[in-house]
Amino acid sequence: MSLIIKKVEAIPVALPLLKPMHMAGVVITKAYNLIVRIEAQNGLVGWGESASAPTMTGDLLPGMLAAVEDYLAPLLINEDALNHAQLMAKVSTEIYRNTGAKCAIECALLDLCGKHLDVPVFDLIGGARRQQFSPMTLLGSGSSDQDIADALAKQKMGTQFFKIKVGARAIEEDIAHTLRLRKELGSKAILCADANMGLTASETVSYFQATESVNLLFFEQPLRSGNLNGMAQLASRISVPLCGDESITSVEDIVTLSNAKAIEGANLKIIKLGGISSVVNAAVLCENIGLSVNLACKVAESSIAAASLFQTGAVLPNLDWGISVTNQYLAEDVVQHPIATINGVFTLDRKPGLGIEVNETLIQKFTLK
Ligand SMILES: [Mg+2]
């Protein structure tokens, strides 16, 4: 019955995006991600993935690679993967932070255990409360015309939930763009905005005053991640609820921001909190202290991370601010059947583990030498 770990590999990849994604302070054309492959003595293989995220977790690919190879892999070799909770307790204390590396390890461990026990990951982490999702689409092409064309095309395919990237151009342009999107998409569409720390408090207030009629569901991370007082003051001046993203790197951050009344909801990413279990715990905390939850992949991650996110989303008590995966922004995925929506809906089935079939040839194609 045991599932002894034989080999742990850390594979750095560069995955090209279909189109550049323009966010405040950065234009992303390639995703530099770490893929972890854990092989058991019985031949089963589990997969995990984490994006590097210099402005979010601070994790860089060479550091993530070293964290797995030099610190975390040695803890796992010859251990029983079915003891994943005990193993993750060791992983979480072996090295400070490095949440991306820890996240990729946990996803791979759970994928492996699920395949061995012939159950989906969501059965291992509490059981599904939902298996259908209507994911949101990010609008960040850098061109208002292009974003509107993309949004209308997505809307035709059933998507009604959009996150507008703001803060990368003059605030007047963001205002005009947001008003235009509401007009083009109609009142059915759910719109929210994300500034990725790219605005000042006064710019944010101007943006709100001018876009009040748009009825944004929430506004994500207008100010720098460390600016707790600024976020709290801003929250008291505007009526749209604020969501923390870059400012949340731990469960403690969620408590601090909530106590300061700086946020009404949290963007949870498994790369920020160090794995699936930590996100489940954080979401339970959010539920208990009355915060909304948005669950998201980083731009961009493949179907390995997308599957991990949906497995996680299945068990959370609340997902009222939506879910976004990012594999659709990649020029090419690394699995046989990439995660995709039908009429705007993704349905999680009961395939074992993460429910995906990784194509090792594609992994090799994108591996950084
Ligand atoms: Mg964000």
Boltz pocket constraint, residues with backbone or C-beta under 6 A from the ligand:
constraints:
  - pocket:
      binder: B
      contacts: [[A, 194], [A, 196], [A, 220], [A, 221], [A, 245], [A, 246], [A, 267]]
      max_distance: 6.0
